[in-house]
Amino acid sequence: MAAFRAYKRRVDPEGRFNRGKLLDDPTLPGDLRNAYTPSFGLMGAESLILQQSDIGSIADSVRNCLRCGKCKPVCATHVPRANLLYSPRNKILATSLLVEAFLYEEQTRRGVSIRHWDEFSDVADHCTVCHKCLAPCPVDIDFGDVSMNMRNLLRKMGRKKFNAGNAAAMFFLNATDPDTIRATRAAMVGIGYRAQRLASDLFRRLAKEQTRKPPATVGRAPLKEQVIHFVNKKMPGNLPKKTARALLDIEDSRYVPIIRDPQATTVDSEAVFYFPGCGSERLFSQVGLATQAMLWHVGVQAVLPPGYLCCGYPQRGSGQYDRAEKIITDNRVLLHRVATTLNYLDIRTVVVSCGTCYDQLQDYRFETIFPGCRIVDIHEFLMEKGVRLDGVTGARYMFHDPCHSPIKEYAPLTVVNALINDSLNGRIEKNDRCCGESGTLAVSRPDISTQVRFRKEEEMRRDAQALRALPVACGDGAPGERFTGPVKVLTSCPSCLQGLVRYEEDAGVEADYVVVELARHILGEDWLQAYVRRANDGGIERVLV
């Protein structure tokens, strides 16, 4: 402190910057010795809030914030042009004030105001849980974790408001019974998505006005505005009619499916455990099938979990910590049984096709389930196997790296460019910013998603325009002509795939998965039907677990 004070007096002798702060002079206005500080000791002794330790831990997790604002540029919920100012710094200030309000109201026997709980919930909702604020923070505050803790506290206190979109998504993800999943998928995708797309066409003009200048999300929006938020960008269409497991007839949770090419593999061939997750298996089943098809293509045996499993991350992100812990525990017990049953396969690799699954599975302690194993994304695995797509013509690419990127061992752009060598059009570059889908955020708080998407749409339009402006190469048309073929944005996250598809009309960009693009070019346009046919024709072994 002495060194700081000497420096401060030397460079700021008139005290213009943060007047009086940290200068140990009680006559100056910045002296903090008499400042009011809420008493957590009193709270523990007198408060009526049963979860005082939770509130204390939340306050403790943000207390070191320097208010420097380095978190602002990377934060998805800080888009001033879209009336979105919920940067981690601003949310920490709000959280600190609300905690003080809670303590003051409890310690004066007034009871916590419902309005304060609503504000607490509002701060918790304005977060995509991308964890990008951690890297630039000089004191290592991860407001993604703070937001999840706030949501969990609201749930435990009974202050978390019912949200139909979130409830429907959680019901779908929590379901394990095949009949329930089929019925829910038919209702949500077959009916719900179609209705949303029709409504999007109906409210097209109002939607354009709303996305051009998104309204602020402070306070509850009028019902009409909420409806337009939900339909202002279309949900995906033409999705597969069935889940990946239903197409392969491996829904029975009593059996572990082992999928391999009987012509190219034996029981001694390399085996991997593939954890598809909800997005790659229940919703975008083409992603899970493309992953399996490419594993089949490189001569690897793919072991899948018995029945439908969710990793537990969506539940944690929603603040349902108790549900998440139960899912994780049940899954770990089941996977230990699988490993014991299939110990003759000597599985050393766990493959994933979803970033949130990767993040959650790191807590599963797979090294105790399959000794000596590693967790790796399908794209990194294929790159290591030498898979390469050379000289793609007819399309130009950019890459959306998910907030929860599953590509961990190598730089994501290095992997994508190694897999898809677009030598005619140059290196595939990253398309920055959050897509706005963020798991269940887009259905639970579409008003926030509208603001987040404002920034992403700018990036997509700009990058697509730059790709179309590149000189036309041989195979893309006559030299000198303007490129008129498709511009594609590739990703490696099922939730991001849904989010990116919703920009297709506004940004003129097609969205797809990297592994699906590989399967289409390497295995042929009818790769999905061909793989399902070959797998069902003697390519699946079912082992009782």
Rosetta blueprint (number, residue, H / E / L):
1 M L
2 A H
3 A H
4 F H
5 R H
6 A H
7 Y H
8 K H
9 R H
10 R H
11 V H
12 D L
13 P L
14 E L
15 G L
16 R L
17 F L
18 N L
19 R L
20 G L
21 K L
22 L L
23 L L
24 D L
25 D L
26 P L
27 T L
28 L L
29 P L
30 G L
31 D L
32 L L
33 R L
34 N L
35 A L
36 Y L
37 T L
38 P L
39 S L
40 F H
41 G H
42 L H
43 M H
44 G H
45 A H
46 E H
47 S L
48 L L
49 I L
50 L L
51 Q L
52 Q H
53 S H
54 D H
55 I H
56 G H
57 S H
58 I H
59 A H
60 D H
61 S H
62 V H
63 R L
64 N L
65 C L
66 L L
67 R L
68 C L
69 G L
70 K L
71 C L
72 K L
73 P L
74 V L
75 C L
76 A L
77 T L
78 H E
79 V E
80 P H
81 R H
82 A H
83 N L
84 L E
85 L E
86 Y L
87 S L
88 P H
89 R H
90 N H
91 K H
92 I H
93 L H
94 A H
95 T H
96 S H
97 L H
98 L H
99 V H
100 E H
101 A H
102 F H
103 L H
104 Y H
105 E H
106 E H
107 Q H
108 T L
109 R L
110 R L
111 G L
112 V L
113 S L
114 I H
115 R H
116 H H
117 W H
118 D H
119 E H
120 F H
121 S H
122 D H
123 V H
124 A H
125 D H
126 H L
127 C L
128 T L
129 V L
130 C L
131 H L
132 K L
133 C L
134 L L
135 A L
136 P L
137 C L
138 P L
139 V L
140 D L
141 I L
142 D L
143 F H
144 G H
145 D H
146 V H
147 S H
148 M H
149 N H
150 M H
151 R H
152 N H
153 L H
154 L H
155 R H
156 K H
157 M H
158 G L
159 R L
160 K L
161 K L
162 F L
163 N L
164 A H
165 G H
166 N H
167 A H
168 A H
169 A H
170 M H
171 F H
172 F H
173 L H
174 N H
175 A L
176 T L
177 D L
178 P H
179 D H
180 T H
181 I H
182 R H
183 A H
184 T H
185 R H
186 A H
187 A H
188 M H
189 V H
190 G H
191 I H
192 G H
193 Y H
194 R H
195 A H
196 Q H
197 R H
198 L H
199 A H
200 S H
201 D H
202 L H
203 F L
204 R H
205 R H
206 L H
207 A H
208 K H
209 E H
210 Q H
211 T H
212 R H
213 K L
214 P L
215 P L
216 A L
217 T L
218 V L
219 G L
220 R L
221 A L
222 P L
223 L H
224 K H
225 E H
226 Q H
227 V H
228 I H
229 H H
230 F H
231 V H
232 N L
233 K L
234 K L
235 M L
236 P L
237 G L
238 N L
239 L L
240 P L
241 K L
242 K L
243 T L
244 A H
245 R H
246 A H
247 L H
248 L H
249 D L
250 I L
251 E L
252 D L
253 S L
254 R L
255 Y E
256 V E
257 P E
258 I E
259 I E
260 R L
261 D L
262 P L
263 Q L
264 A L
265 T L
266 T L
267 V L
268 D L
269 S L
270 E L
271 A E
272 V E
273 F E
274 Y E
275 F E
276 P L
277 G H
278 C H
279 G H
280 S H
281 E H
282 R H
283 L H
284 F L
285 S H
286 Q H
287 V H
288 G H
289 L H
290 A H
291 T H
292 Q H
293 A H
294 M H
295 L H
296 W H
297 H H
298 V L
299 G L
300 V L
301 Q E
302 A E
303 V E
304 L L
305 P L
306 P L
307 G L
308 Y L
309 L L
310 C L
311 C L
312 G L
313 Y H
314 P H
315 Q H
316 R H
317 G H
318 S L
319 G L
320 Q L
321 Y H
322 D H
323 R H
324 A H
325 E H
326 K H
327 I H
328 I H
329 T H
330 D H
331 N H
332 R H
333 V H
334 L H
335 L H
336 H H
337 R H
338 V H
339 A H
340 T H
341 T H
342 L L
343 N H
344 Y H
345 L H
346 D L
347 I L
348 R L
349 T E
350 V E
351 V E
352 V E
353 S L
354 C L
355 G H
356 T H
357 C H
358 Y H
359 D H
360 Q H
361 L H
362 Q H
363 D H
364 Y H
365 R L
366 F H
367 E H
368 T H
369 I H
370 F L
371 P L
372 G L
373 C L
374 R E
375 I E
376 V E
377 D E
378 I H
379 H H
380 E H
381 F H
382 L H
383 M H
384 E H
385 K L
386 G L
387 V L
388 R L
389 L E
390 D E
391 G L
392 V L
393 T L
394 G L
395 A L
396 R E
397 Y E
398 M E
399 F E
400 H E
401 D L
402 P L
403 C L
404 H L
405 S L
406 P L
407 I L
408 K L
409 E L
410 Y L
411 A L
412 P H
413 L H
414 T H
415 V H
416 V H
417 N H
418 A H
419 L H
420 I E
421 N E
422 D L
423 S L
424 L L
425 N L
426 G L
427 R L
428 I L
429 E L
430 K E
431 N L
432 D L
433 R L
434 C L
435 C L
436 G L
437 E L
438 S L
439 G L
440 T L
441 L H
442 A H
443 V H
444 S H
445 R L
446 P H
447 D H
448 I H
449 S H
450 T H
451 Q H
452 V H
453 R H
454 F H
455 R H
456 K H
457 E H
458 E H
459 E H
460 M H
461 R H
462 R H
463 D H
464 A H
465 Q H
466 A H
467 L H
468 R H
469 A H
470 L L
471 P L
472 V L
473 A L
474 C L
475 G L
476 D L
477 G L
478 A L
479 P L
480 G L
481 E L
482 R L
483 F L
484 T L
485 G L
486 P L
487 V E
488 K E
489 V E
490 L E
491 T E
492 S L
493 C L
494 P H
495 S H
496 C H
497 L H
498 Q H
499 G H
500 L H
501 V H
502 R L
503 Y L
504 E H
505 E H
506 D H
507 A H
508 G L
509 V L
510 E E
511 A E
512 D E
513 Y E
514 V H
515 V H
516 V H
517 E H
518 L H
519 A H
520 R H
521 H H
522 I H
523 L H
524 G L
525 E L
526 D L
527 W H
528 L H
529 Q H
530 A H
531 Y H
532 V H
533 R H
534 R H
535 A H
536 N H
537 D L
538 G L
539 G L
540 I E
541 E E
542 R E
543 V E
544 L E
545 V L
